[in-house]
Amino acid sequence: MTYMPEFSIPDTEGYYQGFGGMYLPDELKNVMREIADAYEKIKDTPEFQNELNYYFKNYVGRETPLYFAERLTKELGGAKIYLKREDLCHTGAHKLNNVMGQILLARYMGKKRIIAETGAGQHGVATATGAALFGMKCRIYMGEEDTKRQELNVFRMKMLGAEVVAVKKGQRTLTDAVDAALEDIVQNYKDTFYLVGSAVGPHPYPMIVHDFQSVIGKEARRQILEQEHRLPDYAIACVGGGSNAIGLFSGFLNDKDVRLIGVEAAGKGLDTPEHCATMTKGKPGVLHGARTYLLQDENGNPSLTHSISAGLDYPGVGAEHSMLKDTGRAIYETATDQETVDACLKLCRVEGIIPALESSHALAYAMKFAPTLDKDKVIIVNLSGRGDKDVHIIQQYVSL
Ligand SMILES: *Cc1c(COP(=O)(O)O)cnc(C)c1O
């Protein structure tokens, strides 16, 4: 294992061993530096930590349980499976952990307006939620195609008081929404904060998202020590941009006997173009201000991707994950759409929990893996979100 703990803190330019950085024009670099400086100043103060913990507890609903999936374990006949129940967070996923942290940071910086971009709409809903809570103006950029595919989430954001802007450039999807958000922040950085939804993008976002999601791993580590009196053998999480995975992994990065496994979407299969297995099939390149693994065509343009779960449908991945892959500290596996739906239904039937399709990728891999392990092994799977939002997609996939 070549990993050393200090590697998970980027250098002052935001590099994790060559990944990350700030590939941006100077005016945007200045915006990022202002955020990085403000964050450095407040992050370890008791005021900020107490405020964040207050909202984690009383608004998000933390801590979330670490639940022993006893029936699932018995049925699979191998390692013990524990589920970290991020699906029980307010708004139904881990995303609000990060939103709370960044909104408090924005308030500290004196910003009055929040912008974000969203593909599937889940981050838009979480951001609109946080903005409503603190009475801040909120604008969400979304590709026009995505606003059509995710009508209900658009309406949710509007119910929460956000303005939703349908971006009519390019492919009219997430990448174009990111460009629109960057244009906005260049114009309006004086009173506006750009709230990024995953552990991606330029420095300092991968670092601050890691920190705000690390509550998942901290809790899980304490909870497994309470319940099993030992650390897990494996920690498994799905990887889109990588925020729920880095949140869980961060609790165990220094425990070198805990193996970390990220699970990406193999979509319709790794030998088809319709997947988003960035680490498995991608190469390093620059996307949205950072150097990371990236699915790209021959000309270096980001590939069109596919996954049954909109939340994993992104051609890039966070800088820290890219580093964890290259150092061998984490490994990255995949699950197909079909395996994911099967895993989702199995958890419904055996445990009475409807998991998000994103999280079902991690479950699918765990369900394949657990039976190959001895009964004294322990696996923690991050159940990043609940599946109510996905019922209509599953309905198209299976008839019951
Ligand atoms: C958005 C989302 C993801 C993917 O994002 P990460 O940053 O990779 O965690 C995973 N699970 C759920 C439930 C989501 O909503």
The ligand as an ORCA input file, in Angstrom:
! r2SCAN-3c Opt
* xyz 0 1
  C     -26.191     12.496     -6.294
  C     -26.224     11.149     -5.697
  C     -25.126     10.272     -5.787
  C     -23.894     10.573     -6.600
  O     -23.114     11.613     -6.141
  P     -21.745     11.401     -5.368
  O     -21.184     12.764     -5.313
  O     -20.897     10.451     -6.171
  O     -22.062     10.851     -4.038
  C     -25.184      9.057     -5.143
  N     -26.301      8.677     -4.449
  C     -27.372      9.488     -4.358
  C     -28.550      9.010     -3.600
  C     -27.377     10.740     -4.968
  O     -28.454     11.525     -4.862
*
